[in-house]
């Protein structure tokens, strides 16, 4: 099943924890957005 683990550097969830989750899910993709990107619905905001 395609899985994308994503988040922003300014999220309350540490990005290293997001990366760890990505490493636990075989075949997943990991996307880390910048500090200036909003974290609520961050996929809707362009990465500066």
mmCIF file as gemmi writes it, N, C-alpha and C atoms, coordinates in Angstrom:
data_model
loop_
_atom_site.group_PDB
_atom_site.id
_atom_site.type_symbol
_atom_site.label_atom_id
_atom_site.label_alt_id
_atom_site.label_comp_id
_atom_site.label_asym_id
_atom_site.label_entity_id
_atom_site.label_seq_id
_atom_site.pdbx_PDB_ins_code
_atom_site.Cartn_x
_atom_site.Cartn_y
_atom_site.Cartn_z
_atom_site.occupancy
_atom_site.B_iso_or_equiv
_atom_site.pdbx_formal_charge
_atom_site.auth_seq_id
_atom_site.auth_asym_id
_atom_site.pdbx_PDB_model_num
ATOM 1 N N . UNK Axp A 1 ? 0.848 -1.162 0 1 0 ? 1 A 1
ATOM 2 C CA . UNK Axp A 1 ? 0 0 0 1 0 ? 1 A 1
ATOM 3 C C . UNK Axp A 1 ? 0.904 1.238 0 1 0 ? 1 A 1
ATOM 4 N N . UNK Axp A 2 ? 0.702 2.168 -0.919 1 0 ? 2 A 1
ATOM 5 C CA . UNK Axp A 2 ? 1.52 3.388 -0.933 1 0 ? 2 A 1
ATOM 6 C C . UNK Axp A 2 ? 1.324 4.19 0.352 1 0 ? 2 A 1
ATOM 7 N N . UNK Axp A 3 ? 2.42 4.595 0.947 1 0 ? 3 A 1
ATOM 8 C CA . UNK Axp A 3 ? 2.37 5.345 2.199 1 0 ? 3 A 1
ATOM 9 C C . UNK Axp A 3 ? 3.324 6.527 2.131 1 0 ? 3 A 1
ATOM 10 N N . UNK Axp A 4 ? 2.841 7.705 2.497 1 0 ? 4 A 1
ATOM 11 C CA . UNK Axp A 4 ? 3.669 8.903 2.563 1 0 ? 4 A 1
ATOM 12 C C . UNK Axp A 4 ? 3.668 9.401 3.993 1 0 ? 4 A 1
ATOM 13 N N . UNK Axp A 5 ? 4.848 9.508 4.579 1 0 ? 5 A 1
ATOM 14 C CA . UNK Axp A 5 ? 5.01 10.091 5.911 1 0 ? 5 A 1
ATOM 15 C C . UNK Axp A 5 ? 5.548 11.497 5.681 1 0 ? 5 A 1
ATOM 16 N N . UNK Axp A 6 ? 4.829 12.5 6.128 1 0 ? 6 A 1
ATOM 17 C CA . UNK Axp A 6 ? 5.261 13.869 5.886 1 0 ? 6 A 1
ATOM 18 C C . UNK Axp A 6 ? 5.018 14.726 7.113 1 0 ? 6 A 1
ATOM 19 N N . UNK Axp A 7 ? 5.682 15.845 7.14 1 0 ? 7 A 1
ATOM 20 C CA . UNK Axp A 7 ? 5.506 16.808 8.215 1 0 ? 7 A 1
ATOM 21 C C . UNK Axp A 7 ? 6.417 17.996 7.995 1 0 ? 7 A 1
ATOM 22 N N . UNK Axp A 8 ? 6.311 18.952 8.877 1 0 ? 8 A 1
ATOM 23 C CA . UNK Axp A 8 ? 7.132 20.153 8.789 1 0 ? 8 A 1
ATOM 24 C C . UNK Axp A 8 ? 8.127 20.213 9.935 1 0 ? 8 A 1
ATOM 25 N N . UNK Axp A 9 ? 9.217 20.904 9.703 1 0 ? 9 A 1
ATOM 26 C CA . UNK Axp A 9 ? 10.236 21.053 10.749 1 0 ? 9 A 1
ATOM 27 C C . UNK Axp A 9 ? 9.692 21.816 11.955 1 0 ? 9 A 1
ATOM 28 N N . UNK Axp A 10 ? 8.619 22.594 11.773 1 0 ? 10 A 1
ATOM 29 C CA . UNK Axp A 10 ? 8.049 23.343 12.897 1 0 ? 10 A 1
ATOM 30 C C . UNK Axp A 10 ? 6.905 22.59 13.574 1 0 ? 10 A 1
ATOM 31 N N . UNK Axp A 11 ? 6.711 21.338 13.217 1 0 ? 11 A 1
ATOM 32 C CA . UNK Axp A 11 ? 5.66 20.527 13.821 1 0 ? 11 A 1
ATOM 33 C C . UNK Axp A 11 ? 5.982 20.215 15.286 1 0 ? 11 A 1
ATOM 34 N N . UNK Axp A 12 ? 4.943 19.944 16.075 1 0 ? 12 A 1
ATOM 35 C CA . UNK Axp A 12 ? 5.195 19.55 17.465 1 0 ? 12 A 1
ATOM 36 C C . UNK Axp A 12 ? 5.736 18.121 17.534 1 0 ? 12 A 1
ATOM 37 N N . UNK Axp A 13 ? 5.542 17.357 16.452 1 0 ? 13 A 1
ATOM 38 C CA . UNK Axp A 13 ? 6.108 16.007 16.374 1 0 ? 13 A 1
ATOM 39 C C . UNK Axp A 13 ? 7.529 16.148 15.831 1 0 ? 13 A 1
ATOM 40 N N . UNK Axp A 14 ? 8.538 15.695 16.55 1 0 ? 14 A 1
ATOM 41 C CA . UNK Axp A 14 ? 9.915 15.827 16.079 1 0 ? 14 A 1
ATOM 42 C C . UNK Axp A 14 ? 10.112 15.133 14.725 1 0 ? 14 A 1
ATOM 43 N N . UNK Axp A 15 ? 10.828 15.785 13.821 1 0 ? 15 A 1
ATOM 44 C CA . UNK Axp A 15 ? 11.011 15.22 12.484 1 0 ? 15 A 1
ATOM 45 C C . UNK Axp A 15 ? 11.762 13.897 12.528 1 0 ? 15 A 1
ATOM 46 N N . UNK Axp A 16 ? 12.598 13.699 13.523 1 0 ? 16 A 1
ATOM 47 C CA . UNK Axp A 16 ? 13.302 12.413 13.632 1 0 ? 16 A 1
ATOM 48 C C . UNK Axp A 16 ? 12.325 11.276 13.933 1 0 ? 16 A 1
ATOM 49 N N . UNK Axp A 17 ? 11.261 11.588 14.674 1 0 ? 17 A 1
ATOM 50 C CA . UNK Axp A 17 ? 10.228 10.583 14.946 1 0 ? 17 A 1
ATOM 51 C C . UNK Axp A 17 ? 9.466 10.255 13.659 1 0 ? 17 A 1
ATOM 52 N N . UNK Axp A 18 ? 9.217 11.276 12.836 1 0 ? 18 A 1
ATOM 53 C CA . UNK Axp A 18 ? 8.554 11.045 11.549 1 0 ? 18 A 1
ATOM 54 C C . UNK Axp A 18 ? 9.418 10.159 10.66 1 0 ? 18 A 1
ATOM 55 N N . UNK Axp A 19 ? 10.712 10.43 10.662 1 0 ? 19 A 1
ATOM 56 C CA . UNK Axp A 19 ? 11.626 9.62 9.85 1 0 ? 19 A 1
ATOM 57 C C . UNK Axp A 19 ? 11.651 8.178 10.358 1 0 ? 19 A 1
ATOM 58 N N . UNK Axp A 20 ? 11.613 7.997 11.679 1 0 ? 20 A 1
ATOM 59 C CA . UNK Axp A 20 ? 11.605 6.656 12.256 1 0 ? 20 A 1
ATOM 60 C C . UNK Axp A 20 ? 10.364 5.885 11.787 1 0 ? 20 A 1
ATOM 61 N N . UNK Axp A 21 ? 9.198 6.554 11.801 1 0 ? 21 A 1
ATOM 62 C CA . UNK Axp A 21 ? 7.973 5.904 11.329 1 0 ? 21 A 1
ATOM 63 C C . UNK Axp A 21 ? 8.145 5.487 9.872 1 0 ? 21 A 1
ATOM 64 N N . UNK Axp A 22 ? 8.699 6.368 9.064 1 0 ? 22 A 1
ATOM 65 C CA . UNK Axp A 22 ? 8.95 6.053 7.653 1 0 ? 22 A 1
ATOM 66 C C . UNK Axp A 22 ? 9.83 4.812 7.514 1 0 ? 22 A 1
ATOM 67 N N . UNK Axp A 23 ? 10.842 4.704 8.338 1 0 ? 23 A 1
ATOM 68 C CA . UNK Axp A 23 ? 11.75 3.56 8.273 1 0 ? 23 A 1
ATOM 69 C C . UNK Axp A 23 ? 11.067 2.255 8.692 1 0 ? 23 A 1
ATOM 70 N N . UNK Axp A 24 ? 9.999 2.34 9.461 1 0 ? 24 A 1
ATOM 71 C CA . UNK Axp A 24 ? 9.288 1.145 9.915 1 0 ? 24 A 1
ATOM 72 C C . UNK Axp A 24 ? 8.289 0.622 8.887 1 0 ? 24 A 1
ATOM 73 N N . UNK Axp A 25 ? 7.902 1.469 7.94 1 0 ? 25 A 1
ATOM 74 C CA . UNK Axp A 25 ? 6.897 1.09 6.945 1 0 ? 25 A 1
ATOM 75 C C . UNK Axp A 25 ? 7.612 0.765 5.636 1 0 ? 25 A 1
ATOM 76 N N . UNK Axp A 26 ? 7.687 -0.494 5.258 1 0 ? 26 A 1
ATOM 77 C CA . UNK Axp A 26 ? 8.383 -0.875 4.029 1 0 ? 26 A 1
ATOM 78 C C . UNK Axp A 26 ? 7.806 -0.171 2.797 1 0 ? 26 A 1
ATOM 79 N N . UNK Axp A 27 ? 8.684 0.382 1.983 1 0 ? 27 A 1
ATOM 80 C CA . UNK Axp A 27 ? 8.271 1.027 0.743 1 0 ? 27 A 1
ATOM 81 C C . UNK Axp A 27 ? 7.674 2.408 0.893 1 0 ? 27 A 1
ATOM 82 N N . UNK Axp A 28 ? 7.687 2.967 2.096 1 0 ? 28 A 1
ATOM 83 C CA . UNK Axp A 28 ? 7.092 4.289 2.292 1 0 ? 28 A 1
ATOM 84 C C . UNK Axp A 28 ? 8.013 5.383 1.76 1 0 ? 28 A 1
ATOM 85 N N . UNK Axp A 29 ? 7.434 6.541 1.548 1 0 ? 29 A 1
ATOM 86 C CA . UNK Axp A 29 ? 8.18 7.734 1.153 1 0 ? 29 A 1
ATOM 87 C C . UNK Axp A 29 ? 8.152 8.706 2.329 1 0 ? 29 A 1
ATOM 88 N N . UNK Axp A 30 ? 9.186 9.553 2.414 1 0 ? 30 A 1
ATOM 89 C CA . UNK Axp A 30 ? 9.29 10.518 3.509 1 0 ? 30 A 1
ATOM 90 C C . UNK Axp A 30 ? 9.486 11.9 2.916 1 0 ? 30 A 1
ATOM 91 N N . UNK Axp A 31 ? 8.677 12.87 3.363 1 0 ? 31 A 1
ATOM 92 C CA . UNK Axp A 31 ? 8.791 14.239 2.884 1 0 ? 31 A 1
ATOM 93 C C . UNK Axp A 31 ? 8.806 15.17 4.098 1 0 ? 31 A 1
ATOM 94 N N . UNK Axp A 32 ? 9.874 15.946 4.22 1 0 ? 32 A 1
ATOM 95 C CA . UNK Axp A 32 ? 10.007 16.898 5.323 1 0 ? 32 A 1
ATOM 96 C C . UNK Axp A 32 ? 9.956 18.304 4.758 1 0 ? 32 A 1
ATOM 97 N N . UNK Axp A 33 ? 8.968 19.071 5.193 1 0 ? 33 A 1
ATOM 98 C CA . UNK Axp A 33 ? 8.786 20.434 4.715 1 0 ? 33 A 1
ATOM 99 C C . UNK Axp A 33 ? 9.552 21.408 5.601 1 0 ? 33 A 1
ATOM 100 N N . UNK Axp A 34 ? 9.781 22.589 5.1 1 0 ? 34 A 1
ATOM 101 C CA . UNK Axp A 34 ? 10.587 23.596 5.795 1 0 ? 34 A 1
ATOM 102 C C . UNK Axp A 34 ? 9.939 24.173 7.042 1 0 ? 34 A 1
ATOM 103 N N . UNK Axp A 35 ? 10.712 24.97 7.765 1 0 ? 35 A 1
ATOM 104 C CA . UNK Axp A 35 ? 10.242 25.588 9.012 1 0 ? 35 A 1
ATOM 105 C C . UNK Axp A 35 ? 9.136 26.604 8.8 1 0 ? 35 A 1
ATOM 106 N N . UNK Axp A 36 ? 9.101 27.251 7.65 1 0 ? 36 A 1
ATOM 107 C CA . UNK Axp A 36 ? 8.128 28.313 7.411 1 0 ? 36 A 1
ATOM 108 C C . UNK Axp A 36 ? 6.824 27.805 6.826 1 0 ? 36 A 1
ATOM 109 N N . UNK Axp A 37 ? 6.709 26.514 6.685 1 0 ? 37 A 1
ATOM 110 C CA . UNK Axp A 37 ? 5.484 25.925 6.151 1 0 ? 37 A 1
ATOM 111 C C . UNK Axp A 37 ? 4.57 25.574 7.311 1 0 ? 37 A 1
ATOM 112 N N . UNK Axp A 38 ? 3.307 25.964 7.213 1 0 ? 38 A 1
ATOM 113 C CA . UNK Axp A 38 ? 2.356 25.637 8.274 1 0 ? 38 A 1
ATOM 114 C C . UNK Axp A 38 ? 2.229 24.133 8.442 1 0 ? 38 A 1
ATOM 115 N N . UNK Axp A 39 ? 2.033 23.692 9.658 1 0 ? 39 A 1
ATOM 116 C CA . UNK Axp A 39 ? 1.992 22.258 9.905 1 0 ? 39 A 1
ATOM 117 C C . UNK Axp A 39 ? 0.58 21.692 9.85 1 0 ? 39 A 1
ATOM 118 N N . UNK Axp A 40 ? -0.436 22.499 10.008 1 0 ? 40 A 1
ATOM 119 C CA . UNK Axp A 40 ? -1.813 22.007 9.884 1 0 ? 40 A 1
ATOM 120 C C . UNK Axp A 40 ? -2.183 22.069 8.403 1 0 ? 40 A 1
ATOM 121 N N . UNK Axp A 41 ? -2.296 20.907 7.768 1 0 ? 41 A 1
ATOM 122 C CA . UNK Axp A 41 ? -2.546 20.882 6.325 1 0 ? 41 A 1
ATOM 123 C C . UNK Axp A 41 ? -1.338 21.365 5.555 1 0 ? 41 A 1
ATOM 124 N N . UNK Axp A 42 ? -0.147 21.015 6.026 1 0 ? 42 A 1
ATOM 125 C CA . UNK Axp A 42 ? 1.091 21.522 5.422 1 0 ? 42 A 1
ATOM 126 C C . UNK Axp A 42 ? 1.249 21.137 3.965 1 0 ? 42 A 1
ATOM 127 N N . UNK Axp A 43 ? 0.606 20.063 3.543 1 0 ? 43 A 1
ATOM 128 C CA . UNK Axp A 43 ? 0.703 19.669 2.141 1 0 ? 43 A 1
ATOM 129 C C . UNK Axp A 43 ? 0.024 20.672 1.219 1 0 ? 43 A 1
ATOM 130 N N . UNK Axp A 44 ? -0.799 21.556 1.759 1 0 ? 44 A 1
ATOM 131 C CA . UNK Axp A 44 ? -1.462 22.58 0.957 1 0 ? 44 A 1
ATOM 132 C C . UNK Axp A 44 ? -0.601 23.812 0.765 1 0 ? 44 A 1
ATOM 133 N N . UNK Axp A 45 ? 0.459 23.964 1.536 1 0 ? 45 A 1
ATOM 134 C CA . UNK Axp A 45 ? 1.312 25.134 1.465 1 0 ? 45 A 1
ATOM 135 C C . UNK Axp A 45 ? 2.572 24.859 0.652 1 0 ? 45 A 1
ATOM 136 N N . UNK Axp A 46 ? 2.98 25.794 -0.208 1 0 ? 46 A 1
ATOM 137 C CA . UNK Axp A 46 ? 4.227 25.581 -0.94 1 0 ? 46 A 1
ATOM 138 C C . UNK Axp A 46 ? 5.425 25.674 -0.001 1 0 ? 46 A 1
ATOM 139 N N . UNK Axp A 47 ? 6.422 24.847 -0.23 1 0 ? 47 A 1
ATOM 140 C CA . UNK Axp A 47 ? 7.65 24.911 0.562 1 0 ? 47 A 1
ATOM 141 C C . UNK Axp A 47 ? 8.46 26.116 0.094 1 0 ? 47 A 1
ATOM 142 N N . UNK Axp A 48 ? 8.789 27.057 0.989 1 0 ? 48 A 1
ATOM 143 C CA . UNK Axp A 48 ? 9.495 28.279 0.571 1 0 ? 48 A 1
ATOM 144 C C . UNK Axp A 48 ? 10.897 28.007 0.031 1 0 ? 48 A 1
